[in-house]
Structure formats: C-alpha cells, structure tokens
Amino acid sequence: MQRSPDLIAQLDQSTDQLKRARLRSMQWLAAGLLLLAALVFAVARSQRGGHPAWGYVEAFAEAAMVGAIADWFAVVALFRHPLGIPLWHTAIIPNSKADIGRSLGAFVENHFITEQGIAERIAQADPAARLGAWLGDETHARQLGMASAGVARQLLAMADHEQLGRLLREQASSYLGQLNVSDVAADCIDALIADGKPQLLLDFMLDRSAAYLDDERHHAAIGDFVLGAFQIENALVKKAVKAYEPRMIASLQKFAVAVRVDPAHPLRQRIAGWISDSALHLKADPHWQETVRRYQLQLVASDTVQAMLGDVWNHLRTRLQADLHADQPVLAQAIAGLARNTGQVLGTDEAARAWLNAAVVAGSGALVRRYRGEVGAFIAARLDLWSKEEMSERIELAIGRDLQFIRINGTIVGGLAGLLIYTLSRAF
C-alpha cells in the first residue's frame, strides 16, 4: 500500500520527536552523573580529615568531574560552539557541511553504487523468480489486467483522435502504395493453380450459369443483353433475334453442360492457359506491372478508399471504447492471461529466469556506468540544501543519544583512572 506524502511527513515528524525525547533523557542522565560527582567531591572534600578513605572518594569524584566535562566538551564541539564561545575546531559538523556532503557522496559511489555490488545484490534477490511468483498469482494477474485497461482507457480519452485518424490513413496509404500488387497477385494465382482452384471456380460458374439459363424468367433479359451488346437497333433484326432466343439459350445451356462434365474440355485448357499466362505477365511483363501499378495508385488515391481508410480509426476507437468500459474488458483478460503465462514460464523454466536476471544485471550495470557519477553530486546537492543548523540537528538526532554514552563512560572511566592514580601515588 502506498503512503501519501502527508502521511510520510507526519511519520517523520513523530520519529524526530521520539528521537529528541530520548536524546534529552540521555543528556539529563549524563549531566546528572556530573552533578552527582560534584556533590560527592564536595562531601569527600569536607570529610577528608575524618578518615583516609575519604581521600580515595575525593580522587574518584574529582577525576570523574574532569572526565565528564572533557567528554561533554568533545561531544558538544561536534555540533556547536561550547557555551557559545567560537573556539578553534569546534562546531565541526556545521563548519564542514560541504566537505561532509562531498565525502559522503564519494563514499556511496565508491563502496555502494558499484557494478559488482549491484550485480551481487540482484543475484541474491532473484527478481525473475519474484516476478514469476507475483505474475502467477491469479489476483495479481487480474489486477494488472484491469489496471492496464484503465490506463488504456485514460490514454484513449486524452488522445487527439483527428490526428491519429490522419496518421493511420497516411500510413495505410503509404503501405498500400508501396505494396507490389503484381507479385502478390502472381503468387496468389500460382497458389490457386497449385490447389486446382481455377477449375473449381469454373465449375461453380458453370453450375450457376446453367441454373440461370434454365430459369425462363431470365430469358428476356438474356435477349436484351445480346441486343445491347451488339447494339442492334433495327426492328426486324430485333424480331429475328427474339425469335432465335430459345435456340440460343438452349445452345448456351448445352455448351455449359458439355464444359462442366468434361474435365479435358478445350475451354478448360484455354482458361488454365490464360490464368498461367496472367501469372507470368504479372511477374515479368513491365507493361502489365506498370498498368497494375497505375491502377493501384489511382485506387489508393481515390476519394472512396481515402474515406474508408480515414474512417478506420473511428471504427477501431468505437470498438476499443466499448470494450474498455465493459465490466470485464477483453484487453484486461488478454493482459491477465499473458501475465499468468509469463509467471508460469518464469516459475518453471530455469533458463528463462537466468536470462531475465542476466538482462536485469546488464541493464543495472549500464545504469550504474551512466549515472554513477551523478549519485555523489546528488547527495552533496541534497545536503547543501540543508542549513548548518539543520544538518547538525539531523546528525545529532541520529547519533547524539549514543554520544551521550561517551559522557557517561567518561565520567566513570575518568573517576576510576583518578582513583587508580591516587592509589598508586599513596602506595609509592
């Protein structure tokens, strides 16, 4: 689940408040030990003549105060001037902010952002296996499909449909104009000849022609077609043709039946020859190719074809919108299925996982080589945005509580050292 920027800021603020409270408690503890040492020193000093043991207590307390004050000075000098006095080599962190930023950036570049380090981390993480497990989960695959459909729906709503329609029409026109129709047509004819399709087509045409001629309702139209084809205007000739019409139709029927039942009929051979010759002309005859090319370009440039191509995007967009607004878009189901299949392959095929992991390593190596030098500059630039006070506070919140243990240890160790020195001095 993603966290909002406001929530992250609130969590950071709460964490800082907790760190400040813990830091203050440790500061009070260290200061309390210093005050305790001072109190013990005062009591031991006043009672020194009463018993020799008070000398040892006084030495311990005196050295403890010195150790506590010295370590307090050392800790405070890291972040600010002790007591506000600008002594040399104090407020080290604020005064070295720029050097710290550059050093930290160089350290991260040289010891963390390396090709070998990134490659080893990727190998340990095995991203291909993790991706396969995630994609193989039915819920994740379905979520990915629906999310992809949602993105596609948003992109489709924001698209410039007029421009897309124009681009699609131009690309389709360019493709159709560059297509070698002669070669395509010749290859299609060769394929039809190899499968015996021309003879089957001829049989179909003969069957349909015989049925058409057998229907008396078409006889008058056939006669009118003959008169029009030969441009016969003379009334007597028209009358003679009409009188001859039944015999003409019967002759056509007889011829159609004869061709249909005879696989070796000469007409079949002539048609097969015409088709074969057409394929040869389309492949090798420049005149035929130029003629086809001319008609091809005229057809592509015609208003009808251009309008049809221009309307392709509108039809496609309508279909896409209808699918993307459905409860279960086909696009979402397709992407979900692709995700499941990919997850299954990555889960079962070790070679596929190895290839994907190697690709991720290679890609990360390229990114490291390209952007490694910018990492240090980025870190230095981010730290440079902080003021000296803010940077000092950030570091103190991070490590200041542990530094207070130095003061505590200094108090105890200093006291023990003072006690040891006093003991040795008394012994010798």
Secondary structure as GFF3:
##gff-version 3
##sequence-region A 1 428
A	DSSP	alpha_helix	5	46	.	.	.	ID=ss1
A	DSSP	alpha_helix	53	79	.	.	.	ID=ss2
A	DSSP	three_ten_helix	82	84	.	.	.	ID=ss3
A	DSSP	alpha_helix	92	95	.	.	.	ID=ss4
A	DSSP	alpha_helix	97	111	.	.	.	ID=ss5
A	DSSP	alpha_helix	115	125	.	.	.	ID=ss6
A	DSSP	alpha_helix	127	136	.	.	.	ID=ss7
A	DSSP	alpha_helix	138	158	.	.	.	ID=ss8
A	DSSP	alpha_helix	161	178	.	.	.	ID=ss9
A	DSSP	alpha_helix	181	194	.	.	.	ID=ss10
A	DSSP	alpha_helix	197	214	.	.	.	ID=ss11
A	DSSP	three_ten_helix	216	218	.	.	.	ID=ss12
A	DSSP	alpha_helix	219	229	.	.	.	ID=ss13
A	DSSP	alpha_helix	235	261	.	.	.	ID=ss14
A	DSSP	alpha_helix	266	284	.	.	.	ID=ss15
A	DSSP	alpha_helix	286	301	.	.	.	ID=ss16
A	DSSP	alpha_helix	303	310	.	.	.	ID=ss17
A	DSSP	alpha_helix	312	324	.	.	.	ID=ss18
A	DSSP	alpha_helix	330	348	.	.	.	ID=ss19
A	DSSP	alpha_helix	350	385	.	.	.	ID=ss20
A	DSSP	alpha_helix	388	427	.	.	.	ID=ss21
###
